[in-house]
Amino acid sequence: MNNNQFNFENHEYSVKIEEYCSRGWEIFKQYPGGFIGYLVVTFLISFASSILPAPFGNNEDGVGGIVNFVLNPIFSAGFYIVALQIAKNRIKDFSDFFKGFNQFLQIFLVYLVGTIITIIGFFLLIIPGIYISVAYGFANLFVIEKKLSFWSALEASRKLITKQWFSFLGFFIVLLLINLAGLLLLGIGALVTIPLTYCIIVAAFEDIVGLNKG
Protein backbone atom coordinates (compact mmCIF):
# COMPACT_ATOMS: atom_id res chain seq x y z
CA MET A 1 0.00 0.00 0.00
CA ASN A 2 1.29 3.46 -0.86
CA ASN A 3 1.73 5.55 2.29
CA ASN A 4 -0.38 8.33 0.80
CA GLN A 5 -3.21 6.18 -0.54
CA PHE A 6 -5.82 4.11 1.16
CA ASN A 7 -8.56 2.00 -0.42
CA PHE A 8 -11.56 2.91 1.71
CA GLU A 9 -14.08 1.23 -0.55
CA ASN A 10 -12.60 -2.25 -0.13
CA HIS A 11 -11.22 -1.92 3.39
CA GLU A 12 -13.32 -3.80 5.90
CA TYR A 13 -12.43 -3.86 9.58
CA SER A 14 -13.83 -4.20 13.08
CA VAL A 15 -13.14 -2.02 16.10
CA LYS A 16 -11.47 -4.08 18.84
CA ILE A 17 -11.67 -1.79 21.87
CA GLU A 18 -10.28 -4.22 24.43
CA GLU A 19 -7.37 -5.14 22.17
CA TYR A 20 -6.52 -1.49 21.54
CA CYS A 21 -6.58 -0.67 25.25
CA SER A 22 -4.24 -3.57 25.95
CA ARG A 23 -1.88 -2.64 23.10
CA GLY A 24 -1.98 1.03 24.10
CA TRP A 25 -1.00 0.10 27.64
CA GLU A 26 1.94 -1.91 26.32
CA ILE A 27 3.08 1.12 24.31
CA PHE A 28 2.73 3.44 27.30
CA LYS A 29 4.64 1.07 29.62
CA GLN A 30 7.71 1.25 27.42
CA TYR A 31 8.20 4.96 28.16
CA PRO A 32 5.99 6.04 31.11
CA GLY A 33 8.45 8.58 32.46
CA GLY A 34 8.75 10.24 29.07
CA PHE A 35 4.99 10.45 28.50
CA ILE A 36 4.28 11.80 32.00
CA GLY A 37 7.22 14.20 31.91
CA TYR A 38 6.12 15.57 28.54
CA LEU A 39 2.58 16.08 29.81
CA VAL A 40 3.92 18.05 32.79
CA VAL A 41 6.16 20.16 30.53
CA THR A 42 3.32 20.99 28.14
CA PHE A 43 1.03 21.83 31.06
CA LEU A 44 3.60 24.24 32.48
CA ILE A 45 4.11 25.87 29.08
CA SER A 46 0.34 26.18 28.57
CA PHE A 47 -0.08 27.69 32.03
CA ALA A 48 2.70 30.21 31.43
CA SER A 49 1.18 31.08 28.04
CA SER A 50 -2.29 31.54 29.52
CA ILE A 51 -1.13 34.36 31.80
CA LEU A 52 0.35 36.40 28.98
CA PRO A 53 -1.50 39.64 28.22
CA ALA A 54 -4.59 39.17 26.05
CA PRO A 55 -5.00 38.28 23.25
CA PHE A 56 -1.86 36.14 23.52
CA GLY A 57 -2.95 34.80 26.89
CA ASN A 58 -6.43 34.23 28.29
CA ASN A 59 -8.69 37.23 28.81
CA GLU A 60 -10.37 38.08 32.12
CA ASP A 61 -13.04 35.44 31.52
CA GLY A 62 -10.40 32.74 31.10
CA VAL A 63 -11.22 32.46 27.42
CA GLY A 64 -8.95 32.91 24.45
CA GLY A 65 -5.19 32.79 24.27
CA ILE A 66 -3.68 32.81 20.81
CA VAL A 67 -0.45 31.15 21.95
CA ASN A 68 -2.17 28.09 23.46
CA PHE A 69 -4.59 27.88 20.55
CA VAL A 70 -1.61 27.51 18.22
CA LEU A 71 0.59 25.34 20.45
CA ASN A 72 -1.90 22.84 21.88
CA PRO A 73 -2.42 20.80 18.68
CA ILE A 74 1.34 20.61 18.19
CA PHE A 75 1.82 19.45 21.78
CA SER A 76 -0.88 16.79 21.27
CA ALA A 77 0.93 15.56 18.17
CA GLY A 78 4.00 14.86 20.30
CA PHE A 79 2.20 12.04 22.13
CA TYR A 80 1.26 10.45 18.81
CA ILE A 81 4.77 10.79 17.39
CA VAL A 82 6.49 8.98 20.25
CA ALA A 83 3.73 6.36 20.56
CA LEU A 84 4.17 5.62 16.86
CA GLN A 85 7.93 5.21 17.28
CA ILE A 86 7.40 2.78 20.15
CA ALA A 87 4.78 0.85 18.17
CA LYS A 88 7.35 0.45 15.37
CA ASN A 89 10.12 -0.56 17.80
CA ARG A 90 12.20 2.48 16.97
CA ILE A 91 14.60 4.29 19.27
CA LYS A 92 12.89 7.22 20.97
CA ASP A 93 14.25 10.30 22.68
CA PHE A 94 12.48 12.93 24.77
CA SER A 95 13.19 15.52 22.07
CA ASP A 96 11.02 13.46 19.70
CA PHE A 97 7.94 14.72 21.53
CA PHE A 98 8.55 18.11 19.94
CA LYS A 99 8.84 16.88 16.34
CA GLY A 100 5.27 18.00 15.70
CA PHE A 101 6.82 21.38 14.93
CA ASN A 102 8.32 19.76 11.81
CA GLN A 103 4.76 19.38 10.47
CA PHE A 104 3.43 22.49 12.15
CA LEU A 105 1.27 23.87 9.34
CA GLN A 106 -0.59 20.67 8.44
CA ILE A 107 -1.15 19.67 12.08
CA PHE A 108 -2.43 23.14 12.97
CA LEU A 109 -4.71 23.27 9.93
CA VAL A 110 -6.22 19.89 10.85
CA TYR A 111 -7.05 21.34 14.26
CA LEU A 112 -8.27 24.71 12.97
CA VAL A 113 -10.38 23.50 10.06
CA GLY A 114 -11.61 20.43 11.95
CA THR A 115 -12.69 22.63 14.87
CA ILE A 116 -14.51 25.08 12.61
CA ILE A 117 -16.39 22.31 10.80
CA THR A 118 -17.26 20.61 14.09
CA ILE A 119 -18.61 23.87 15.57
CA ILE A 120 -20.71 24.44 12.45
CA GLY A 121 -21.99 20.88 12.84
CA PHE A 122 -23.07 21.53 16.43
CA PHE A 123 -24.97 24.60 15.29
CA LEU A 124 -26.79 22.36 12.80
CA LEU A 125 -28.93 20.55 15.40
CA ILE A 126 -25.93 19.08 17.31
CA ILE A 127 -25.99 15.63 15.65
CA PRO A 128 -23.75 16.64 12.69
CA GLY A 129 -21.25 18.02 15.21
CA ILE A 130 -21.17 14.73 17.11
CA TYR A 131 -20.72 12.85 13.83
CA ILE A 132 -17.81 15.05 12.75
CA SER A 133 -16.06 15.06 16.13
CA VAL A 134 -15.92 11.25 16.03
CA ALA A 135 -15.19 10.97 12.31
CA TYR A 136 -12.09 13.17 12.51
CA GLY A 137 -10.53 10.97 15.20
CA PHE A 138 -7.71 9.70 12.97
CA ALA A 139 -7.00 12.96 11.11
CA ASN A 140 -3.84 13.87 13.03
CA LEU A 141 -2.42 10.39 12.55
CA PHE A 142 -3.00 10.55 8.79
CA VAL A 143 -0.92 13.75 8.76
CA ILE A 144 1.81 12.53 11.13
CA GLU A 145 2.19 8.96 9.95
CA LYS A 146 0.94 8.99 6.35
CA LYS A 147 2.08 12.55 5.53
CA LEU A 148 -1.26 13.59 4.05
CA SER A 149 -2.23 17.24 3.68
CA PHE A 150 -4.67 18.53 6.28
CA TRP A 151 -7.76 18.27 4.07
CA SER A 152 -6.83 14.84 2.72
CA ALA A 153 -6.26 13.71 6.31
CA LEU A 154 -9.63 15.01 7.49
CA GLU A 155 -11.39 13.31 4.59
CA ALA A 156 -9.40 10.08 4.98
CA SER A 157 -10.36 9.91 8.65
CA ARG A 158 -13.99 10.75 7.97
CA LYS A 159 -14.41 8.17 5.20
CA LEU A 160 -12.69 5.42 7.15
CA ILE A 161 -14.36 5.97 10.52
CA THR A 162 -17.81 6.42 8.95
CA LYS A 163 -17.69 2.75 7.93
CA GLN A 164 -17.82 1.81 11.65
CA TRP A 165 -18.99 5.10 13.15
CA PHE A 166 -21.05 3.72 16.03
CA SER A 167 -18.23 1.39 17.05
CA PHE A 168 -15.86 4.35 17.10
CA LEU A 169 -18.36 6.34 19.14
CA GLY A 170 -18.21 3.56 21.73
CA PHE A 171 -14.42 3.53 21.48
CA PHE A 172 -14.12 7.26 22.21
CA ILE A 173 -16.65 7.01 25.04
CA VAL A 174 -14.42 4.36 26.63
CA LEU A 175 -11.44 6.72 26.29
CA LEU A 176 -13.48 9.48 27.90
CA LEU A 177 -14.38 7.22 30.80
CA ILE A 178 -10.72 6.24 31.25
CA ASN A 179 -9.77 9.91 31.56
CA LEU A 180 -12.68 10.64 33.91
CA ALA A 181 -11.41 7.83 36.12
CA GLY A 182 -7.98 9.45 36.07
CA LEU A 183 -9.43 12.78 37.15
CA LEU A 184 -11.34 11.16 39.99
CA LEU A 185 -8.04 9.96 41.46
CA LEU A 186 -7.36 13.49 42.71
CA GLY A 187 -6.38 14.37 39.16
CA ILE A 188 -3.09 12.49 39.55
CA GLY A 189 -4.37 9.55 37.53
CA ALA A 190 -4.75 11.87 34.55
CA LEU A 191 -0.95 11.99 34.32
CA VAL A 192 -1.25 8.40 33.13
CA THR A 193 -4.64 8.35 31.42
CA ILE A 194 -4.09 11.35 29.15
CA PRO A 195 -0.96 10.00 27.41
CA LEU A 196 -2.41 6.48 27.57
CA THR A 197 -5.35 7.72 25.51
CA TYR A 198 -3.01 8.75 22.69
CA CYS A 199 -1.27 5.36 22.85
CA ILE A 200 -4.61 3.56 22.57
CA ILE A 201 -5.61 5.62 19.53
CA VAL A 202 -2.25 4.78 17.92
CA ALA A 203 -2.95 1.10 18.61
CA ALA A 204 -6.29 1.41 16.81
CA PHE A 205 -4.65 3.18 13.86
CA GLU A 206 -1.94 0.52 13.74
CA ASP A 207 -4.54 -2.23 13.47
CA ILE A 208 -6.99 -0.56 11.10
CA VAL A 209 -4.73 1.46 8.79
CA GLY A 210 -1.22 0.10 9.39
CA LEU A 211 2.05 1.90 10.08
CA ASN A 212 4.83 2.90 7.69
CA LYS A 213 7.62 0.35 7.49
CA GLY A 214 10.37 2.70 6.37
Secondary structure, DSSP 8 states (H G I E B T S, - for coil): --TT---TTT------HHHHHHHHHHHHHTSHHHHHHHHHHHHHHHHHHHTSSTTTS--TTS---HHHHHHHHHHHHHHHHHHHHHHTT----GGGGGGGGGGHHHHHHHHHHHHHHHHHHHHTTSHHHHHHHHHTTTHHHHHHTT---HHHHHHHHHHHHHTTHHHHHHHHHHHHHHHHHHHHTTTTTHHHHHHHHHHHHHHHHHHHT-----
